[in-house]
């Protein structure tokens, strides 16, 4: 059940983060500078967490022994970087509320790519139905909001 609280905390942090991002971008701070500020804070925090947990060497060992995992890690970093650039540009051009209503459709792509790349489906009927309701709500808000 702890996963649920982490996921909820993520939603709260990202919701606040996007609201604050909109204020910065609409007042002249560029998307690239905004992302740079985020990265400059993240690097020491994540480095501390990785060192403190002792996970750097085991992770490097795993990646150095499996070329496929290393390629996946590199592609993942590129894709997340592109996603961050795209979301910042979108918020700068519109607003955080509208942009995130589109961005929230990412679970569709997660399910699609998980199936296409790894032939795995993690959904049952209840979670699929809940996801459809969330996405339907987002679509309704976009078109009628």
C-alpha positions in Angstrom: 0.0 0.0 0.0 3.0 2.3 0.4 3.2 2.5 -3.4 -0.2 4.3 -3.4 1.0 7.0 -1.0 4.2 7.5 -3.0 2.1 7.8 -6.2 -0.3 10.3 -4.5 2.6 12.3 -3.1 4.0 12.4 -6.7 0.7 13.7 -8.0 0.6 16.4 -5.4 4.2 17.5 -6.0 3.8 17.5 -9.7 0.6 19.4 -9.5 2.2 22.1 -7.4 5.4 22.0 -9.5 3.5 22.6 -12.7 1.5 25.4 -11.2 4.7 27.1 -10.1 6.3 26.4 -13.5 3.5 28.1 -15.3 4.1 31.2 -13.2 7.8 31.2 -14.0 7.4 30.6 -17.7 4.6 33.1 -18.2 6.8 35.8 -16.5 9.8 35.4 -18.8 11.9 32.5 -17.4 12.7 30.2 -20.3 11.9 26.5 -20.4 15.5 25.6 -20.7 16.5 27.7 -17.6 13.6 26.2 -15.7 14.8 22.7 -16.5 18.4 23.6 -15.7 17.3 24.9 -12.3 15.5 21.6 -11.7 18.5 19.5 -12.8 21.0 21.5 -10.7 18.9 20.7 -7.6 18.3 17.1 -8.6 21.9 16.1 -9.2 23.2 16.6 -5.6 19.9 15.2 -4.1 20.0 12.0 -6.2 23.8 11.6 -5.8 23.3 11.8 -2.0 20.5 9.3 -2.1 22.4 6.9 -4.4 25.5 7.1 -2.2 23.5 6.8 1.0 21.7 3.7 -0.3 24.8 2.1 -1.6 23.1 1.6 -5.0 25.7 3.1 -7.3 28.1 0.2 -7.7 25.5 -2.5 -7.9 23.6 -0.5 -10.6 26.8 0.2 -12.6 27.6 -3.5 -12.3 24.2 -4.5 -13.7 24.4 -2.0 -16.6 28.0 -2.9 -17.5 27.2 -6.6 -17.7 24.1 -6.2 -19.9 24.4 -4.2 -23.0 20.7 -4.4 -23.7 19.9 -2.8 -20.3 22.5 -0.1 -20.9 20.9 0.8 -24.2 17.5 0.8 -22.5 18.9 3.2 -19.8 20.4 5.5 -22.4 17.1 5.6 -24.4 15.1 6.1 -21.2 17.3 9.2 -20.3 16.9 10.7 -23.8 13.1 10.1 -23.8 12.6 11.6 -20.3 14.8 14.6 -21.3 12.7 15.1 -24.5 9.5 14.8 -22.4 10.7 17.4 -20.0 11.6 19.8 -22.8 8.2 19.2 -24.5 6.1 19.7 -21.3 8.0 23.0 -20.4 7.5 24.3 -24.0 3.8 23.4 -23.8 3.2 25.0 -20.4 5.0 28.1 -21.7 2.7 28.3 -24.7 -0.6 27.5 -23.0 -1.1 26.9 -19.3 -0.3 24.1 -16.8 -4.0 23.0 -16.4 -4.7 22.4 -20.1 -1.3 21.0 -20.9 -1.5 18.5 -18.0 -4.9 17.4 -19.1 -3.3 16.3 -22.4 -0.2 15.0 -20.7 -2.2 12.8 -18.3 -3.0 10.5 -21.3 0.5 9.1 -20.8 -0.8 5.9 -19.2 -2.3 4.9 -22.6 1.2 5.2 -24.1 2.8 3.4 -21.1 0.4 0.4 -21.6 1.0 0.5 -25.4 4.8 0.6 -25.2 5.0 -1.9 -22.4 3.1 -4.3 -24.5 4.9 -3.5 -27.8 8.4 -3.6 -26.3 8.1 -6.2 -23.6 4.9 -8.1 -24.4 3.6 -7.4 -20.9 0.2 -6.2 -19.7 -0.1 -5.1 -16.1 -3.8 -4.2 -16.2 -6.8 -6.0 -14.9 -10.4 -4.9 -15.8 -10.8 -2.7 -12.8 -7.6 -0.7 -13.3 -8.3 -0.4 -17.1 -11.8 0.9 -16.4 -10.5 3.4 -13.8 -7.9 4.6 -16.3 -10.5 5.0 -19.0 -12.6 7.0 -16.6 -9.7 9.3 -15.8 -8.8 9.8 -19.4 -12.5 10.4 -20.3 -12.7 13.0 -17.6 -9.6 14.7 -19.0 -11.1 14.7 -22.5 -14.4 16.1 -21.3 -12.6 18.9 -19.4 -10.5 19.8 -22.5 -13.5 20.0 -24.8 -16.1 21.4 -22.5 -13.9 23.1 -19.8 
